Amino acid sequence: MKTLSKIFQALLGVVALSLTALIAGGRLAWRSIRNRWKIASKWVRRTIVASFLLIALAFAALVAYAIYDDAKGRWYADKWLSDDVVVYYFADDTYRVYNTSTEKYTTPRISWVASATENDSIGVYAIDDRRGFINTKTGDIVIDAKSNDYEKAWVFSEGLAAVMKDGKVGFVDANNKLVIPFQFDYSDKCRTYEIGYLFHDGYCMMSNKDGKFGLIDINGNWVVKPEYDELWNACENGNRIVVNDGKHGVLDSCFKVLYPTEYFYIDVLSDGFVLTKDGKMWQVDLDGNVVNPFMFDGSGYMEYPVSYCSNNGIEYALSDYMEYYINNNSGIMNRITGKPITLALYEDVYMISDKLFKVQDAETYDWYIIDVNGNKVN
């Protein structure tokens, strides 16, 4: 213990001598600096002070810039609106539009910006809860968001853009002139089916306050009353699919009802339609004449049990009948003749003999047995 105590006392002594030497050296250095400072000219002293102040200011500026850049600085290029115009995203969840050819920002801080349609050059931008329009080729603001009370706005199509004010939708041109008055109700009941308020060949899909869809012309007149759950864009021949309560129909190019909304599905072809209804699928031409009376989505072979094996397995034989499918429902057809013996109305079908089938109704889920003519068997 005495040895350890002596070693510890020696270490304390060394530390004390080291601190004394440092203090003494510091005092001597300070005296030397102070003496040199006194004999130096006032310009030298001012230059030294100014240098230290500049270094401190530069350091403070770097710290302030780092804090600002972290809070509101530019992060990355969000998207390109055109070859020369890019949208930059900032740390405070705002955006600015930048023209790379002029190397200047063309907008203040904005909430978001949307690109123009393929055949147009005017997009939509937002500042808080107000909408305006921007030229996507130059980045310049065309219609100022702060100067208008547009609660919503959609991109231009065929020279017009839909805007909303006080819950009503109207259309303006590129000069912000109101072309179609604010006369249409905006409804959020149909937002799961976004319509975009775009004109195609002079017609625009429009909804009413109940979320039903119709069509208006370039003058804002209804050409198809808003009475459909869905109204699809026109096909090449001008026909349109319409939907109500999940059932499909067709309007012709003059907006007359070609097929009412009572079909499970309708495929529009260049020379006609494929109609699906009540477990049946068939093809007609443009005049309604039946081209193919029996169609289906897919089919599969069917087998029936013929005997039991010694290991309790079952042997099966290939049947003369096939299972066919329409919209996930099953029907039965003759494999030899290719003709159906039942409609596709079943959830499940399998054979219990070479002449009998066990089927499950797709609506009631009841099971029953039918014969090869499609008749129920007790």
N, C-alpha and C positions, 0 to 999 in steps of 0.2 A: 504493500500500500504506500509506504514512504517513497518507493521508487516512482510509482505512478504519479504521486503528488508532485515530486520534483520535476518530472517530465512535463506535467500540465503547467506548472509555474514557469518553466522555461518557454513553452509555447506562448503563454500570455505575454511574456517579456518580448519575444520576437514580434508578436502582433503590435504591441505598444510602440516598439522602436520603429516598425514600418509605418504606422500611422503618424508618428512624430516626424519621420523623414518626409512623408508626403505633404504634411501641413507646412513644414518648413520650406520644402521646395515650392509649394504653391504660393507661399508668401513672397519668396524671392522672385518668382516669376511675375506675380502681380506687381511688385515694386518696379521690376524692370519694364513691364508694359506701361505702368503709370508714368514712369520717368520719360519713356520714349514718347508717350502721348502728350506730355507737357511740352516737350521740346519740338514736337511735330507742328507744322503750320496748320492754321485753321482750315485750309482747303483739304489738306490730307485727312484731318479729323472728320470734316464734313463728308468727304468721299467715302470713308470707311463706314460712317453711320448710315449714309444713304444706301450703301451696298447691302448692309445687314437688313435695312428696312425693305429694300426691294426683294431680297431673298425671302423674308417673312411674308410679304404680300404675295409673292409668286406661290409660295407653299399654301397660303390660305386660299388663293384662287384655284389651285389644283384640287384642294379638298372640297371646296364649294362646287366645282364642276363635277367631281366624282359623285357627290351627293345628288346634284341636279340630274345628272345623266342616269343615275340609278332610279330616280323617281319619275322623270319625264323624258328621258333621252330616247333617241330612235333606236329601235331594236333590229328590225329587218324589213326587207321588201315583202309586203304582203301579197301583192299581185300586180300584174301589168294590165293596164286598160287598153294600151295600144303599143306600137313600136317605141314611142318616145315618152310615154306617160306611165309612171309607176306609182303605186300606193304604198306609203311607208307606215309601218305600225310603230307606235310609241309605247313607252313603259306605263303610261297612265291610261292605257286602253283607248287611246284616240288615234286618229289617222290624219295624214296629210298627203295631198297629191303633188307629185314632183315631175316637172318636165325636164328630161335628161338633155334635150337639145339646147334649151335656154339656161339650164342649171339653176332653175328657180322653183320654189314652191308656188303653186297656183291657188292654194286654198288655206284657210286657217285650220286650226284643229277641228276635226269633224268626228262624228260618231261612227259612220260607216259610209261606204260607197259601193254601188252595184254597177256592173258592166252594162253596156248597151246591148241591144239585140244584134243579131248577125248582120242585118241589113241597115243598121242605123249607127249613129255616132254620139248619141246623147244618153248618158246614164243618170242614175239617181244617187243623191247623197243626202245625208241627214246630219243636222246639228241638234242634239238633244231630241225633242219631240217634233221638230219641224223638218220638212222635206224640200229639197231643191233639185236642180238638174245641172249636169256638168258635161262639157264636151270631152269625150274620151280620147279624141285625137290630139288635143292641145292641153287638156287639163283645166281650161278656163271655165269658170262658173257661168252658166247660161241663164238660169233662173235662180235667184238668191233665196236660200232657205229662210233666212232671218226676215226677209221683206214680205214673206207670204205666210198665210196661216194654213198651209197644207199639212194635215195630220198624217196623211199617207200619200204615197206617189208610186207610180209604176213606170217602167221604161217606155220609150216611144216606139210606136209601130205605125207604119203608113202615115207618118206626119203628126200623129196625135198621141198624147199620154194621159192616162187616167190619174186624177188627183182627188183627194177627199177633204172636204171642209164641212164641219158641223155634222158629221155622220153621213153626208151625201157625196156621191161620186159623180164627177163631171170630167170633161176632157179639154185640155189646152193644147195649143200649138207651140212651136219652138220659140215664139215671141211672147209666150205667156198670155196669149189671147184666149179667152174662154170660147170654145167652139161648140161644145155640147154642155148645156147648163147642168148645175148640180141638182139632178132630178132622180138619181138612182140610189136606192137604199143599199148601204154596205151591211153585210151580214156576216158574223163570225160563225154562223151555224154550218157553213159549207167550207170552212177553212181547211178541212182535211182533204178537200179536192180543190187545189189552188188553180184559179183560172187565169191569173196574170193580166187580165184586162187588155189583151192584145188583139189588134185587128188583123184578120187574115182575109184577103180578097174582098175587103170592104165590110166585113162583119166581125162583131166582137161578142164573145160570150159575156153574159151579164146575169147577176143574181138579184132576187128580190129580198125583202127583209126576212122571209121565211127560209132562205137558203135554197130556193128553187132556181134552176137555170133556164135561161132563154137566150135569144140572139137579138142584137140591135144592129142597125146599119150605120153608115158614116154620119148620118144626120141625127142619130140618137133615137130613131123610131124602132119599136119592137117589130121584128119580122117573125120571131118565134116567141110566143108568150112564155114567161117563166113558170113552167109547170113540170120540170124534170129534175130528178135527183142528180143525174149526170147528163152532160151533153158533150159528145166527143168532137174533135176537130174533123173537118170534112176530108173524105178520101179523095183519090184522084178523080173519080167520076162525080164528085159532089155530094154523095150520100153521107149521112151522119148517123152514128149509133146514138140512141138515147136510152136512158135507164130510169126506171121507176120501181121502187120496192124490190130491187135486185133482178127485175125482169127487163130484157132488152127489146128494143124496137129499132126502126130505121126511118129517117126522114130523107126524102129525095132532094135533089139539088134545088127544087123550088119550095122546099120546106113543107111539103105535104107528107102526111103519114103514109109511108109505103108498107110498113109492118108495125102493128101496135106493140106496146110494151107488154108482151105476154110470153116471150120466148126466154128460155133459160140462158141461151147465148146465141149470138149471131156473128159469123165471120163474114166480112165484106171482101169479095173477090173482084178482080177486074171485070169479070164477065157474069157476075151473079152473087149469090149468097149461100152460105152453109147455115141452115137453121137447126136449132136444137130445142126440142120441146117434148115434155111428157115421156122421157126415155127414148126418144127417137131423134135421129140426126139424118138430114137429107139436104141435097143441093138443088137450087133452082137457078134459072138464068135471070137476067135483068127484067124480063117480062113476067116472071113468076112461074114459068113452066118448069116442071120437075125434070132435072137432068140425071140425078142419081138418087133413087128412092131409099137406099139403105147405105149409111155410112157409120163409122165408129172410130174411136180413138185408138183402140188396140184390141188384141184378142189373145187367147191362150187355149192350148189343148186341154181336154177333159178326159179323165180315166174313171173307170168304175171297178168295184171289187168283184173278183170272180171266185176266190177260194182262200182258205186259210192254210198256211204252211205249218209244218211240224213244230217250228219254233215260235208258234203263235203270231207269226207275221202274216200279212195280207198280200195276196197277189192281185195286181190290177191289169186291166186291158184297156187299150186305146179306144175311146168312144168315137162314134160318128158325129158327135156334137162338140161345139166349142163355146167357150165363154167369151163374150165381147164386152167392151167397156165404153161407156159414154159418160164423161164428167164424173168419173170414179164410181159410177153405178154399173152393175152387171146385168147382162142379158144372155140369152141362149140362142145360138144359131146352128143350123145344120152344116156340118163341115163339108159334106159332099156337094150339096146344092148351093151353099153360100147364102141361104135365105134364113131370116130370123124366125124363131118360133115364139119368142117372147120379146117384149120391150125391155130396155135397160132400166129396170125399176127395183133392182135387188141390191141389198147391201152385201150379200154373200150367196154363193151358189156352189153346190157340189153334188156329185152323183151318188146314189145309193144302190142303183142297179143299172142295167143297160137301157132301161126304159123309164126310169124315175129319177127326179131331181129333188133335192131338198134346198129350199130357197128362203131367204130372210128379207122381208119387206123393208125397203130403205126408209120409209116414213114411220111405220108402226113398230118395226123390229120384230114382228111376229114371224114365226117359222111355219111353213107348210110344205106340202109335197105336190109337185106337178108332174104330168106325163110329157111325152115327147111332142104332144100337140099344144102344150102350154096350158092345159086344163088342170084345175085343182083336183086332187085325189083325196077321198076321205080316209 
